[in-house]
Amino acid sequence: MDKLALLLVIIGALNWGLIGLFHFDLIATLFGGADKLISRIVYVLVGLAGIYAIKLFVGDREQEHA
């Protein structure tokens, strides 16, 4: 599960980088515009993965202090 979350976070980060640099939304291009259901699902999955990744970040910090 951790690797899947990390993969989705990386996809989201790359997509935001492309949007910031080139005004190019890769997810919308691959799956249809941002209003398409599949694109919205991908955006939601990336967002959920980001929330899940907080656990990974906090877990690493707790191990450092143990």
PDBQT receptor file of N, H, CA, C and O in Angstrom, charges set to zero:
ATOM      1  N   MET A   1       0.821  -1.195   0.000  1.00  0.00    +0.000 N 
ATOM      2  CA  MET A   1       0.000   0.000   0.000  1.00  0.00    +0.000 C 
ATOM      3  C   MET A   1       0.867   1.262   0.000  1.00  0.00    +0.000 C 
ATOM      4  O   MET A   1       0.544   2.249  -0.660  1.00  0.00    +0.000 OA
ATOM      5  N   ASP A   2       1.982   1.213   0.758  1.00  0.00    +0.000 N 
ATOM      6  H   ASP A   2       2.244   0.411   1.294  1.00  0.00    +0.000 HD
ATOM      7  CA  ASP A   2       2.871   2.373   0.813  1.00  0.00    +0.000 C 
ATOM      8  C   ASP A   2       3.431   2.707  -0.563  1.00  0.00    +0.000 C 
ATOM      9  O   ASP A   2       3.516   3.879  -0.931  1.00  0.00    +0.000 OA
ATOM     10  N   LYS A   3       3.814   1.686  -1.323  1.00  0.00    +0.000 N 
ATOM     11  H   LYS A   3       3.745   0.734  -1.023  1.00  0.00    +0.000 HD
ATOM     12  CA  LYS A   3       4.410   1.933  -2.647  1.00  0.00    +0.000 C 
ATOM     13  C   LYS A   3       3.373   2.483  -3.619  1.00  0.00    +0.000 C 
ATOM     14  O   LYS A   3       3.687   3.346  -4.439  1.00  0.00    +0.000 OA
ATOM     15  N   LEU A   4       2.150   1.993  -3.531  1.00  0.00    +0.000 N 
ATOM     16  H   LEU A   4       1.895   1.293  -2.864  1.00  0.00    +0.000 HD
ATOM     17  CA  LEU A   4       1.085   2.522  -4.387  1.00  0.00    +0.000 C 
ATOM     18  C   LEU A   4       0.824   3.990  -4.062  1.00  0.00    +0.000 C 
ATOM     19  O   LEU A   4       0.684   4.816  -4.963  1.00  0.00    +0.000 OA
ATOM     20  N   ALA A   5       0.758   4.307  -2.776  1.00  0.00    +0.000 N 
ATOM     21  H   ALA A   5       0.872   3.636  -2.043  1.00  0.00    +0.000 HD
ATOM     22  CA  ALA A   5       0.556   5.703  -2.373  1.00  0.00    +0.000 C 
ATOM     23  C   ALA A   5       1.702   6.569  -2.867  1.00  0.00    +0.000 C 
ATOM     24  O   ALA A   5       1.479   7.665  -3.380  1.00  0.00    +0.000 OA
ATOM     25  N   LEU A   6       2.923   6.083  -2.716  1.00  0.00    +0.000 N 
ATOM     26  H   LEU A   6       3.104   5.192  -2.300  1.00  0.00    +0.000 HD
ATOM     27  CA  LEU A   6       4.084   6.846  -3.181  1.00  0.00    +0.000 C 
ATOM     28  C   LEU A   6       4.028   7.059  -4.693  1.00  0.00    +0.000 C 
ATOM     29  O   LEU A   6       4.324   8.152  -5.174  1.00  0.00    +0.000 OA
ATOM     30  N   LEU A   7       3.653   6.031  -5.439  1.00  0.00    +0.000 N 
ATOM     31  H   LEU A   7       3.412   5.142  -5.048  1.00  0.00    +0.000 HD
ATOM     32  CA  LEU A   7       3.535   6.158  -6.892  1.00  0.00    +0.000 C 
ATOM     33  C   LEU A   7       2.513   7.226  -7.259  1.00  0.00    +0.000 C 
ATOM     34  O   LEU A   7       2.769   8.057  -8.130  1.00  0.00    +0.000 OA
ATOM     35  N   LEU A   8       1.357   7.210  -6.602  1.00  0.00    +0.000 N 
ATOM     36  H   LEU A   8       1.148   6.535  -5.894  1.00  0.00    +0.000 HD
ATOM     37  CA  LEU A   8       0.327   8.201  -6.905  1.00  0.00    +0.000 C 
ATOM     38  C   LEU A   8       0.766   9.611  -6.520  1.00  0.00    +0.000 C 
ATOM     39  O   LEU A   8       0.452  10.572  -7.223  1.00  0.00    +0.000 OA
ATOM     40  N   VAL A   9       1.485   9.740  -5.416  1.00  0.00    +0.000 N 
ATOM     41  H   VAL A   9       1.740   8.960  -4.845  1.00  0.00    +0.000 HD
ATOM     42  CA  VAL A   9       1.997  11.060  -5.015  1.00  0.00    +0.000 C 
ATOM     43  C   VAL A   9       3.011  11.560  -6.047  1.00  0.00    +0.000 C 
ATOM     44  O   VAL A   9       3.016  12.744  -6.384  1.00  0.00    +0.000 OA
ATOM     45  N   ILE A  10       3.859  10.678  -6.546  1.00  0.00    +0.000 N 
ATOM     46  H   ILE A  10       3.855   9.716  -6.273  1.00  0.00    +0.000 HD
ATOM     47  CA  ILE A  10       4.832  11.060  -7.578  1.00  0.00    +0.000 C 
ATOM     48  C   ILE A  10       4.116  11.490  -8.847  1.00  0.00    +0.000 C 
ATOM     49  O   ILE A  10       4.486  12.494  -9.456  1.00  0.00    +0.000 OA
ATOM     50  N   ILE A  11       3.089  10.739  -9.254  1.00  0.00    +0.000 N 
ATOM     51  H   ILE A  11       2.788   9.924  -8.758  1.00  0.00    +0.000 HD
ATOM     52  CA  ILE A  11       2.317  11.113 -10.440  1.00  0.00    +0.000 C 
ATOM     53  C   ILE A  11       1.703  12.499 -10.251  1.00  0.00    +0.000 C 
ATOM     54  O   ILE A  11       1.744  13.331 -11.158  1.00  0.00    +0.000 OA
ATOM     55  N   GLY A  12       1.135  12.741  -9.067  1.00  0.00    +0.000 N 
ATOM     56  H   GLY A  12       1.103  12.065  -8.331  1.00  0.00    +0.000 HD
ATOM     57  CA  GLY A  12       0.548  14.051  -8.789  1.00  0.00    +0.000 C 
ATOM     58  C   GLY A  12       1.585  15.161  -8.822  1.00  0.00    +0.000 C 
ATOM     59  O   GLY A  12       1.339  16.239  -9.363  1.00  0.00    +0.000 OA
ATOM     60  N   ALA A  13       2.752  14.887  -8.235  1.00  0.00    +0.000 N 
ATOM     61  H   ALA A  13       2.952  14.012  -7.796  1.00  0.00    +0.000 HD
ATOM     62  CA  ALA A  13       3.811  15.904  -8.216  1.00  0.00    +0.000 C 
ATOM     63  C   ALA A  13       4.293  16.213  -9.628  1.00  0.00    +0.000 C 
ATOM     64  O   ALA A  13       4.493  17.376  -9.978  1.00  0.00    +0.000 OA
ATOM     65  N   LEU A  14       4.479  15.185 -10.429  1.00  0.00    +0.000 N 
ATOM     66  H   LEU A  14       4.317  14.240 -10.145  1.00  0.00    +0.000 HD
ATOM     67  CA  LEU A  14       4.907  15.415 -11.815  1.00  0.00    +0.000 C 
ATOM     68  C   LEU A  14       3.849  16.185 -12.592  1.00  0.00    +0.000 C 
ATOM     69  O   LEU A  14       4.172  17.066 -13.389  1.00  0.00    +0.000 OA
ATOM     70  N   ASN A  15       2.592  15.850 -12.358  1.00  0.00    +0.000 N 
ATOM     71  H   ASN A  15       2.330  15.134 -11.711  1.00  0.00    +0.000 HD
ATOM     72  CA  ASN A  15       1.519  16.562 -13.048  1.00  0.00    +0.000 C 
ATOM     73  C   ASN A  15       1.503  18.035 -12.654  1.00  0.00    +0.000 C 
ATOM     74  O   ASN A  15       1.355  18.902 -13.514  1.00  0.00    +0.000 OA
ATOM     75  N   TRP A  16       1.656  18.329 -11.350  1.00  0.00    +0.000 N 
ATOM     76  H   TRP A  16       1.776  17.625 -10.651  1.00  0.00    +0.000 HD
ATOM     77  CA  TRP A  16       1.695  19.728 -10.913  1.00  0.00    +0.000 C 
ATOM     78  C   TRP A  16       2.916  20.449 -11.473  1.00  0.00    +0.000 C 
ATOM     79  O   TRP A  16       2.838  21.628 -11.820  1.00  0.00    +0.000 OA
ATOM     80  N   GLY A  17       4.037  19.747 -11.560  1.00  0.00    +0.000 N 
ATOM     81  H   GLY A  17       4.100  18.790 -11.278  1.00  0.00    +0.000 HD
ATOM     82  CA  GLY A  17       5.222  20.351 -12.162  1.00  0.00    +0.000 C 
ATOM     83  C   GLY A  17       4.984  20.722 -13.616  1.00  0.00    +0.000 C 
ATOM     84  O   GLY A  17       5.377  21.800 -14.062  1.00  0.00    +0.000 OA
ATOM     85  N   LEU A  18       4.338  19.824 -14.356  1.00  0.00    +0.000 N 
ATOM     86  H   LEU A  18       4.018  18.948 -13.994  1.00  0.00    +0.000 HD
ATOM     87  CA  LEU A  18       4.025  20.105 -15.758  1.00  0.00    +0.000 C 
ATOM     88  C   LEU A  18       3.037  21.266 -15.887  1.00  0.00    +0.000 C 
ATOM     89  O   LEU A  18       3.158  22.098 -16.786  1.00  0.00    +0.000 OA
ATOM     90  N   ILE A  19       2.068  21.312 -14.986  1.00  0.00    +0.000 N 
ATOM     91  H   ILE A  19       1.969  20.637 -14.256  1.00  0.00    +0.000 HD
ATOM     92  CA  ILE A  19       1.107  22.416 -15.017  1.00  0.00    +0.000 C 
ATOM     93  C   ILE A  19       1.825  23.735 -14.739  1.00  0.00    +0.000 C 
ATOM     94  O   ILE A  19       1.594  24.730 -15.425  1.00  0.00    +0.000 OA
ATOM     95  N   GLY A  20       2.688  23.738 -13.739  1.00  0.00    +0.000 N 
ATOM     96  H   GLY A  20       2.875  22.929 -13.182  1.00  0.00    +0.000 HD
ATOM     97  CA  GLY A  20       3.398  24.964 -13.375  1.00  0.00    +0.000 C 
ATOM     98  C   GLY A  20       4.361  25.444 -14.436  1.00  0.00    +0.000 C 
ATOM     99  O   GLY A  20       4.464  26.644 -14.690  1.00  0.00    +0.000 OA
ATOM    100  N   LEU A  21       5.070  24.512 -15.060  1.00  0.00    +0.000 N 
ATOM    101  H   LEU A  21       4.986  23.537 -14.854  1.00  0.00    +0.000 HD
ATOM    102  CA  LEU A  21       6.080  24.896 -16.050  1.00  0.00    +0.000 C 
ATOM    103  C   LEU A  21       5.511  25.161 -17.439  1.00  0.00    +0.000 C 
ATOM    104  O   LEU A  21       5.909  26.110 -18.115  1.00  0.00    +0.000 OA
ATOM    105  N   PHE A  22       4.575  24.310 -17.855  1.00  0.00    +0.000 N 
ATOM    106  H   PHE A  22       4.252  23.540 -17.305  1.00  0.00    +0.000 HD
ATOM    107  CA  PHE A  22       4.133  24.346 -19.252  1.00  0.00    +0.000 C 
ATOM    108  C   PHE A  22       2.624  24.524 -19.443  1.00  0.00    +0.000 C 
ATOM    109  O   PHE A  22       2.133  24.493 -20.571  1.00  0.00    +0.000 OA
ATOM    110  N   HIS A  23       1.889  24.711 -18.337  1.00  0.00    +0.000 N 
ATOM    111  H   HIS A  23       2.288  24.737 -17.421  1.00  0.00    +0.000 HD
ATOM    112  CA  HIS A  23       0.421  24.781 -18.415  1.00  0.00    +0.000 C 
ATOM    113  C   HIS A  23      -0.138  23.546 -19.122  1.00  0.00    +0.000 C 
ATOM    114  O   HIS A  23      -1.068  23.639 -19.923  1.00  0.00    +0.000 OA
ATOM    115  N   PHE A  24       0.452  22.379 -18.808  1.00  0.00    +0.000 N 
ATOM    116  H   PHE A  24       1.208  22.303 -18.158  1.00  0.00    +0.000 HD
ATOM    117  CA  PHE A  24       0.067  21.113 -19.436  1.00  0.00    +0.000 C 
ATOM    118  C   PHE A  24      -0.385  20.140 -18.348  1.00  0.00    +0.000 C 
ATOM    119  O   PHE A  24       0.408  19.756 -17.488  1.00  0.00    +0.000 OA
ATOM    120  N   ASP A  25      -1.650  19.745 -18.386  1.00  0.00    +0.000 N 
ATOM    121  H   ASP A  25      -2.293  20.058 -19.085  1.00  0.00    +0.000 HD
ATOM    122  CA  ASP A  25      -2.221  18.812 -17.416  1.00  0.00    +0.000 C 
ATOM    123  C   ASP A  25      -2.197  17.414 -18.034  1.00  0.00    +0.000 C 
ATOM    124  O   ASP A  25      -3.046  17.077 -18.859  1.00  0.00    +0.000 OA
ATOM    125  N   LEU A  26      -1.220  16.610 -17.631  1.00  0.00    +0.000 N 
ATOM    126  H   LEU A  26      -0.530  16.883 -16.961  1.00  0.00    +0.000 HD
ATOM    127  CA  LEU A  26      -1.039  15.269 -18.194  1.00  0.00    +0.000 C 
ATOM    128  C   LEU A  26      -2.230  14.363 -17.905  1.00  0.00    +0.000 C 
ATOM    129  O   LEU A  26      -2.662  13.612 -18.780  1.00  0.00    +0.000 OA
ATOM    130  N   ILE A  27      -2.761  14.423 -16.701  1.00  0.00    +0.000 N 
ATOM    131  H   ILE A  27      -2.410  15.032 -15.990  1.00  0.00    +0.000 HD
ATOM    132  CA  ILE A  27      -3.893  13.564 -16.349  1.00  0.00    +0.000 C 
ATOM    133  C   ILE A  27      -5.104  13.895 -17.203  1.00  0.00    +0.000 C 
ATOM    134  O   ILE A  27      -5.769  12.993 -17.712  1.00  0.00    +0.000 OA
ATOM    135  N   ALA A  28      -5.398  15.174 -17.365  1.00  0.00    +0.000 N 
ATOM    136  H   ALA A  28      -4.858  15.907 -16.952  1.00  0.00    +0.000 HD
ATOM    137  CA  ALA A  28      -6.529  15.574 -18.209  1.00  0.00    +0.000 C 
ATOM    138  C   ALA A  28      -6.297  15.176 -19.657  1.00  0.00    +0.000 C 
ATOM    139  O   ALA A  28      -7.238  14.804 -20.359  1.00  0.00    +0.000 OA
ATOM    140  N   THR A  29      -5.049  15.252 -20.110  1.00  0.00    +0.000 N 
ATOM    141  H   THR A  29      -4.285  15.555 -19.540  1.00  0.00    +0.000 HD
ATOM    142  CA  THR A  29      -4.734  14.869 -21.484  1.00  0.00    +0.000 C 
ATOM    143  C   THR A  29      -4.917  13.373 -21.694  1.00  0.00    +0.000 C 
ATOM    144  O   THR A  29      -5.452  12.948 -22.718  1.00  0.00    +0.000 OA
ATOM    145  N   LEU A  30      -4.474  12.572 -20.726  1.00  0.00    +0.000 N 
ATOM    146  H   LEU A  30      -4.039  12.918 -19.894  1.00  0.00    +0.000 HD
ATOM    147  CA  LEU A  30      -4.556  11.117 -20.870  1.00  0.00    +0.000 C 
ATOM    148  C   LEU A  30      -5.972  10.580 -20.693  1.00  0.00    +0.000 C 
ATOM    149  O   LEU A  30      -6.376   9.648 -21.388  1.00  0.00    +0.000 OA
ATOM    150  N   PHE A  31      -6.727  11.165 -19.765  1.00  0.00    +0.000 N 
ATOM    151  H   PHE A  31      -6.400  11.923 -19.201  1.00  0.00    +0.000 HD
ATOM    152  CA  PHE A  31      -8.022  10.597 -19.397  1.00  0.00    +0.000 C 
ATOM    153  C   PHE A  31      -9.198  11.491 -19.751  1.00  0.00    +0.000 C 
ATOM    154  O   PHE A  31     -10.320  11.215 -19.326  1.00  0.00    +0.000 OA
ATOM    155  N   GLY A  32      -8.981  12.529 -20.499  1.00  0.00    +0.000 N 
ATOM    156  H   GLY A  32      -8.069  12.753 -20.843  1.00  0.00    +0.000 HD
ATOM    157  CA  GLY A  32     -10.041  13.468 -20.839  1.00  0.00    +0.000 C 
ATOM    158  C   GLY A  32      -9.936  14.685 -19.942  1.00  0.00    +0.000 C 
ATOM    159  O   GLY A  32      -9.161  14.692 -18.986  1.00  0.00    +0.000 OA
ATOM    160  N   GLY A  33     -10.684  15.680 -20.235  1.00  0.00    +0.000 N 
ATOM    161  H   GLY A  33     -11.314  15.675 -21.012  1.00  0.00    +0.000 HD
ATOM    162  CA  GLY A  33     -10.633  16.928 -19.471  1.00  0.00    +0.000 C 
ATOM    163  C   GLY A  33     -10.908  16.719 -17.998  1.00  0.00    +0.000 C 
ATOM    164  O   GLY A  33     -11.354  15.648 -17.586  1.00  0.00    +0.000 OA
ATOM    165  N   ALA A  34     -10.645  17.736 -17.211  1.00  0.00    +0.000 N 
ATOM    166  H   ALA A  34     -10.283  18.606 -17.545  1.00  0.00    +0.000 HD
ATOM    167  CA  ALA A  34     -10.804  17.656 -15.758  1.00  0.00    +0.000 C 
ATOM    168  C   ALA A  34     -12.255  17.380 -15.368  1.00  0.00    +0.000 C 
ATOM    169  O   ALA A  34     -12.515  16.955 -14.243  1.00  0.00    +0.000 OA
ATOM    170  N   ASP A  35     -13.201  17.611 -16.273  1.00  0.00    +0.000 N 
ATOM    171  H   ASP A  35     -12.990  17.956 -17.188  1.00  0.00    +0.000 HD
ATOM    172  CA  ASP A  35     -14.607  17.366 -15.963  1.00  0.00    +0.000 C 
ATOM    173  C   ASP A  35     -15.011  15.917 -16.240  1.00  0.00    +0.000 C 
ATOM    174  O   ASP A  35     -16.131  15.526 -15.911  1.00  0.00    +0.000 OA
ATOM    175  N   LYS A  36     -14.132  15.116 -16.835  1.00  0.00    +0.000 N 
ATOM    176  H   LYS A  36     -13.223  15.434 -17.102  1.00  0.00    +0.000 HD
ATOM    177  CA  LYS A  36     -14.435  13.715 -17.114  1.00  0.00    +0.000 C 
ATOM    178  C   LYS A  36     -14.336  12.899 -15.833  1.00  0.00    +0.000 C 
ATOM    179  O   LYS A  36     -13.481  13.172 -14.990  1.00  0.00    +0.000 OA
ATOM    180  N   LEU A  37     -15.186  11.917 -15.681  1.00  0.00    +0.000 N 
ATOM    181  H   LEU A  37     -15.880  11.695 -16.366  1.00  0.00    +0.000 HD
ATOM    182  CA  LEU A  37     -15.242  11.119 -14.457  1.00  0.00    +0.000 C 
ATOM    183  C   LEU A  37     -13.923  10.411 -14.172  1.00  0.00    +0.000 C 
ATOM    184  O   LEU A  37     -13.472  10.406 -13.027  1.00  0.00    +0.000 OA
ATOM    185  N   ILE A  38     -13.302   9.822 -15.170  1.00  0.00    +0.000 N 
ATOM    186  H   ILE A  38     -13.669   9.826 -16.101  1.00  0.00    +0.000 HD
ATOM    187  CA  ILE A  38     -12.052   9.081 -14.934  1.00  0.00    +0.000 C 
ATOM    188  C   ILE A  38     -10.941  10.021 -14.450  1.00  0.00    +0.000 C 
ATOM    189  O   ILE A  38     -10.163   9.657 -13.568  1.00  0.00    +0.000 OA
ATOM    190  N   SER A  39     -10.866  11.212 -15.017  1.00  0.00    +0.000 N 
ATOM    191  H   SER A  39     -11.498  11.507 -15.734  1.00  0.00    +0.000 HD
ATOM    192  CA  SER A  39      -9.868  12.188 -14.558  1.00  0.00    +0.000 C 
ATOM    193  C   SER A  39     -10.133  12.583 -13.116  1.00  0.00    +0.000 C 
ATOM    194  O   SER A  39      -9.197  12.693 -12.324  1.00  0.00    +0.000 OA
ATOM    195  N   ARG A  40     -11.378  12.796 -12.767  1.00  0.00    +0.000 N 
ATOM    196  H   ARG A  40     -12.138  12.707 -13.411  1.00  0.00    +0.000 HD
ATOM    197  CA  ARG A  40     -11.733  13.163 -11.392  1.00  0.00    +0.000 C 
ATOM    198  C   ARG A  40     -11.372  12.049 -10.431  1.00  0.00    +0.000 C 
ATOM    199  O   ARG A  40     -10.913  12.309  -9.318  1.00  0.00    +0.000 OA
ATOM    200  N   ILE A  41     -11.576  10.801 -10.854  1.00  0.00    +0.000 N 
ATOM    201  H   ILE A  41     -11.948  10.590 -11.758  1.00  0.00    +0.000 HD
ATOM    202  CA  ILE A  41     -11.214   9.658 -10.010  1.00  0.00    +0.000 C 
ATOM    203  C   ILE A  41      -9.708   9.640  -9.778  1.00  0.00    +0.000 C 
ATOM    204  O   ILE A  41      -9.255   9.420  -8.654  1.00  0.00    +0.000 OA
ATOM    205  N   VAL A  42      -8.931   9.870 -10.835  1.00  0.00    +0.000 N 
ATOM    206  H   VAL A  42      -9.299  10.048 -11.747  1.00  0.00    +0.000 HD
ATOM    207  CA  VAL A  42      -7.467   9.892 -10.693  1.00  0.00    +0.000 C 
ATOM    208  C   VAL A  42      -7.051  11.020  -9.758  1.00  0.00    +0.000 C 
ATOM    209  O   VAL A  42      -6.201  10.817  -8.891  1.00  0.00    +0.000 OA
ATOM    210  N   TYR A  43      -7.633  12.202  -9.919  1.00  0.00    +0.000 N 
ATOM    211  H   TYR A  43      -8.323  12.366 -10.624  1.00  0.00    +0.000 HD
ATOM    212  CA  TYR A  43      -7.302  13.322  -9.036  1.00  0.00    +0.000 C 
ATOM    213  C   TYR A  43      -7.622  12.976  -7.575  1.00  0.00    +0.000 C 
ATOM    214  O   TYR A  43      -6.837  13.285  -6.678  1.00  0.00    +0.000 OA
ATOM    215  N   VAL A  44      -8.764  12.342  -7.338  1.00  0.00    +0.000 N 
ATOM    216  H   VAL A  44      -9.402  12.091  -8.067  1.00  0.00    +0.000 HD
ATOM    217  CA  VAL A  44      -9.151  11.963  -5.977  1.00  0.00    +0.000 C 
ATOM    218  C   VAL A  44      -8.180  10.927  -5.424  1.00  0.00    +0.000 C 
ATOM    219  O   VAL A  44      -7.775  11.023  -4.265  1.00  0.00    +0.000 OA
ATOM    220  N   LEU A  45      -7.799   9.938  -6.229  1.00  0.00    +0.000 N 
ATOM    221  H   LEU A  45      -8.128   9.860  -7.170  1.00  0.00    +0.000 HD
ATOM    222  CA  LEU A  45      -6.851   8.923  -5.774  1.00  0.00    +0.000 C 
ATOM    223  C   LEU A  45      -5.499   9.545  -5.425  1.00  0.00    +0.000 C 
ATOM    224  O   LEU A  45      -4.874   9.166  -4.434  1.00  0.00    +0.000 OA
ATOM    225  N   VAL A  46      -5.056  10.486  -6.230  1.00  0.00    +0.000 N 
ATOM    226  H   VAL A  46      -5.563  10.794  -7.035  1.00  0.00    +0.000 HD
ATOM    227  CA  VAL A  46      -3.791  11.176  -5.942  1.00  0.00    +0.000 C 
ATOM    228  C   VAL A  46      -3.915  11.957  -4.634  1.00  0.00    +0.000 C 
ATOM    229  O   VAL A  46      -2.994  11.945  -3.818  1.00  0.00    +0.000 OA
ATOM    230  N   GLY A  47      -5.034  12.628  -4.430  1.00  0.00    +0.000 N 
ATOM    231  H   GLY A  47      -5.782  12.638  -5.092  1.00  0.00    +0.000 HD
ATOM    232  CA  GLY A  47      -5.248  13.366  -3.194  1.00  0.00    +0.000 C 
ATOM    233  C   GLY A  47      -5.288  12.449  -1.980  1.00  0.00    +0.000 C 
ATOM    234  O   GLY A  47      -4.690  12.762  -0.950  1.00  0.00    +0.000 OA
ATOM    235  N   LEU A  48      -5.984  11.320  -2.088  1.00  0.00    +0.000 N 
ATOM    236  H   LEU A  48      -6.470  11.066  -2.924  1.00  0.00    +0.000 HD
ATOM    237  CA  LEU A  48      -6.031  10.362  -0.989  1.00  0.00    +0.000 C 
ATOM    238  C   LEU A  48      -4.649   9.783  -0.697  1.00  0.00    +0.000 C 
ATOM    239  O   LEU A  48      -4.288   9.557   0.457  1.00  0.00    +0.000 OA
ATOM    240  N   ALA A  49      -3.888   9.549  -1.756  1.00  0.00    +0.000 N 
ATOM    241  H   ALA A  49      -4.181   9.733  -2.695  1.00  0.00    +0.000 HD
ATOM    242  CA  ALA A  49      -2.517   9.049  -1.574  1.00  0.00    +0.000 C 
ATOM    243  C   ALA A  49      -1.669  10.080  -0.832  1.00  0.00    +0.000 C 
ATOM    244  O   ALA A  49      -0.836   9.721   0.000  1.00  0.00    +0.000 OA
ATOM    245  N   GLY A  50      -1.880  11.352  -1.132  1.00  0.00    +0.000 N 
ATOM    246  H   GLY A  50      -2.557  11.644  -1.808  1.00  0.00    +0.000 HD
ATOM    247  CA  GLY A  50      -1.153  12.409  -0.422  1.00  0.00    +0.000 C 
ATOM    248  C   GLY A  50      -1.497  12.418   1.056  1.00  0.00    +0.000 C 
ATOM    249  O   GLY A  50      -0.617  12.587   1.901  1.00  0.00    +0.000 OA
ATOM    250  N   ILE A  51      -2.772  12.238   1.373  1.00  0.00    +0.000 N 
ATOM    251  H   ILE A  51      -3.486  12.101   0.687  1.00  0.00    +0.000 HD
ATOM    252  CA  ILE A  51      -3.183  12.176   2.770  1.00  0.00    +0.000 C 
ATOM    253  C   ILE A  51      -2.566  10.949   3.438  1.00  0.00    +0.000 C 
ATOM    254  O   ILE A  51      -2.072  11.036   4.563  1.00  0.00    +0.000 OA
ATOM    255  N   TYR A  52      -2.592   9.819   2.758  1.00  0.00    +0.000 N 
ATOM    256  H   TYR A  52      -2.993   9.748   1.844  1.00  0.00    +0.000 HD
ATOM    257  CA  TYR A  52      -1.995   8.595   3.290  1.00  0.00    +0.000 C 
ATOM    258  C   TYR A  52      -0.490   8.772   3.498  1.00  0.00    +0.000 C 
ATOM    259  O   TYR A  52       0.069   8.252   4.463  1.00  0.00    +0.000 OA
ATOM    260  N   ALA A  53       0.159   9.499   2.603  1.00  0.00    +0.000 N 
ATOM    261  H   ALA A  53      -0.295   9.922   1.818  1.00  0.00    +0.000 HD
ATOM    262  CA  ALA A  53       1.610   9.696   2.692  1.00  0.00    +0.000 C 
ATOM    263  C   ALA A  53       2.005  10.491   3.931  1.00  0.00    +0.000 C 
ATOM    264  O   ALA A  53       3.154  10.421   4.366  1.00  0.00    +0.000 OA
ATOM    265  N   ILE A  54       1.081  11.238   4.499  1.00  0.00    +0.000 N 
ATOM    266  H   ILE A  54       0.147  11.295   4.146  1.00  0.00    +0.000 HD
ATOM    267  CA  ILE A  54       1.371  11.936   5.759  1.00  0.00    +0.000 C 
ATOM    268  C   ILE A  54       1.756  10.920   6.824  1.00  0.00    +0.000 C 
ATOM    269  O   ILE A  54       2.647  11.169   7.635  1.00  0.00    +0.000 OA
ATOM    270  N   LYS A  55       1.082   9.774   6.820  1.00  0.00    +0.000 N 
ATOM    271  H   LYS A  55       0.358   9.572   6.161  1.00  0.00    +0.000 HD
ATOM    272  CA  LYS A  55       1.401   8.702   7.759  1.00  0.00    +0.000 C 
ATOM    273  C   LYS A  55       2.840   8.242   7.573  1.00  0.00    +0.000 C 
ATOM    274  O   LYS A  55       3.534   7.972   8.554  1.00  0.00    +0.000 OA
ATOM    275  N   LEU A  56       3.289   8.151   6.351  1.00  0.00    +0.000 N 
ATOM    276  H   LEU A  56       2.726   8.371   5.554  1.00  0.00    +0.000 HD
ATOM    277  CA  LEU A  56       4.662   7.731   6.079  1.00  0.00    +0.000 C 
ATOM    278  C   LEU A  56       5.649   8.767   6.620  1.00  0.00    +0.000 C 
ATOM    279  O   LEU A  56       6.678   8.413   7.196  1.00  0.00    +0.000 OA
ATOM    280  N   PHE A  57       5.332  10.034   6.432  1.00  0.00    +0.000 N 
ATOM    281  H   PHE A  57       4.497  10.322   5.964  1.00  0.00    +0.000 HD
ATOM    282  CA  PHE A  57       6.193  11.112   6.907  1.00  0.00    +0.000 C 
ATOM    283  C   PHE A  57       6.256  11.128   8.433  1.00  0.00    +0.000 C 
ATOM    284  O   PHE A  57       7.338  11.210   9.014  1.00  0.00    +0.000 OA
ATOM    285  N   VAL A  58       5.116  11.050   9.064  1.00  0.00    +0.000 N 
ATOM    286  H   VAL A  58       4.237  10.983   8.592  1.00  0.00    +0.000 HD
ATOM    287  CA  VAL A  58       5.055  11.073  10.528  1.00  0.00    +0.000 C 
ATOM    288  C   VAL A  58       5.687   9.806  11.093  1.00  0.00    +0.000 C 
ATOM    289  O   VAL A  58       6.381   9.865  12.108  1.00  0.00    +0.000 OA
ATOM    290  N   GLY A  59       5.461   8.670  10.457  1.00  0.00    +0.000 N 
ATOM    291  H   GLY A  59       4.898   8.622   9.632  1.00  0.00    +0.000 HD
ATOM    292  CA  GLY A  59       6.049   7.417  10.915  1.00  0.00    +0.000 C 
ATOM    293  C   GLY A  59       7.561   7.459  10.885  1.00  0.00    +0.000 C 
ATOM    294  O   GLY A  59       8.203   6.959  11.809  1.00  0.00    +0.000 OA
ATOM    295  N   ASP A  60       8.145   8.034   9.865  1.00  0.00    +0.000 N 
ATOM    296  H   ASP A  60       7.624   8.441   9.114  1.00  0.00    +0.000 HD
ATOM    297  CA  ASP A  60       9.618   8.173   9.776  1.00  0.00    +0.000 C 
ATOM    298  C   ASP A  60      10.138   9.059  10.897  1.00  0.00    +0.000 C 
ATOM    299  O   ASP A  60      11.186   8.770  11.475  1.00  0.00    +0.000 OA
ATOM    300  N   ARG A  61       9.433  10.118  11.209  1.00  0.00    +0.000 N 
ATOM    301  H   ARG A  61       8.582  10.353  10.740  1.00  0.00    +0.000 HD
ATOM    302  CA  ARG A  61       9.877  11.044  12.266  1.00  0.00    +0.000 C 
ATOM    303  C   ARG A  61       9.793  10.386  13.637  1.00  0.00    +0.000 C 
ATOM    304  O   ARG A  61      10.648  10.613  14.493  1.00  0.00    +0.000 OA
ATOM    305  N   GLU A  62       8.754   9.565  13.848  1.00  0.00    +0.000 N 
ATOM    306  H   GLU A  62       8.059   9.380  13.153  1.00  0.00    +0.000 HD
ATOM    307  CA  GLU A  62       8.619   8.879  15.128  1.00  0.00    +0.000 C 
ATOM    308  C   GLU A  62       9.734   7.870  15.326  1.00  0.00    +0.000 C 
ATOM    309  O   GLU A  62      10.212   7.698  16.447  1.00  0.00    +0.000 OA
ATOM    310  N   GLN A  63      10.163   7.195  14.259  1.00  0.00    +0.000 N 
ATOM    311  H   GLN A  63       9.775   7.335  13.348  1.00  0.00    +0.000 HD
ATOM    312  CA  GLN A  63      11.257   6.213  14.345  1.00  0.00    +0.000 C 
ATOM    313  C   GLN A  63      12.567   6.887  14.654  1.00  0.00    +0.000 C 
ATOM    314  O   GLN A  63      13.399   6.301  15.347  1.00  0.00    +0.000 OA
ATOM    315  N   GLU A  64      12.792   8.112  14.164  1.00  0.00    +0.000 N 
ATOM    316  H   GLU A  64      12.116   8.588  13.601  1.00  0.00    +0.000 HD
ATOM    317  CA  GLU A  64      14.028   8.843  14.426  1.00  0.00    +0.000 C 
ATOM    318  C   GLU A  64      14.156   9.187  15.902  1.00  0.00    +0.000 C 
ATOM    319  O   GLU A  64      15.261   9.211  16.445  1.00  0.00    +0.000 OA
ATOM    320  N   HIS A  65      13.033   9.452  16.551  1.00  0.00    +0.000 N 
ATOM    321  H   HIS A  65      12.135   9.433  16.111  1.00  0.00    +0.000 HD
ATOM    322  CA  HIS A  65      13.071   9.845  17.969  1.00  0.00    +0.000 C 
ATOM    323  C   HIS A  65      13.027   8.665  18.914  1.00  0.00    +0.000 C 
ATOM    324  O   HIS A  65      13.157   8.840  20.125  1.00  0.00    +0.000 OA
ATOM    325  N   ALA A  66      12.849   7.474  18.389  1.00  0.00    +0.000 N 
ATOM    326  H   ALA A  66      12.744   7.332  17.404  1.00  0.00    +0.000 HD
ATOM    327  CA  ALA A  66      12.777   6.274  19.258  1.00  0.00    +0.000 C 
ATOM    328  C   ALA A  66      14.147   5.797  19.663  1.00  0.00    +0.000 C 
ATOM    329  O   ALA A  66      14.267   4.808  20.386  1.00  0.00    +0.000 OA
TER     330      ALA A  66
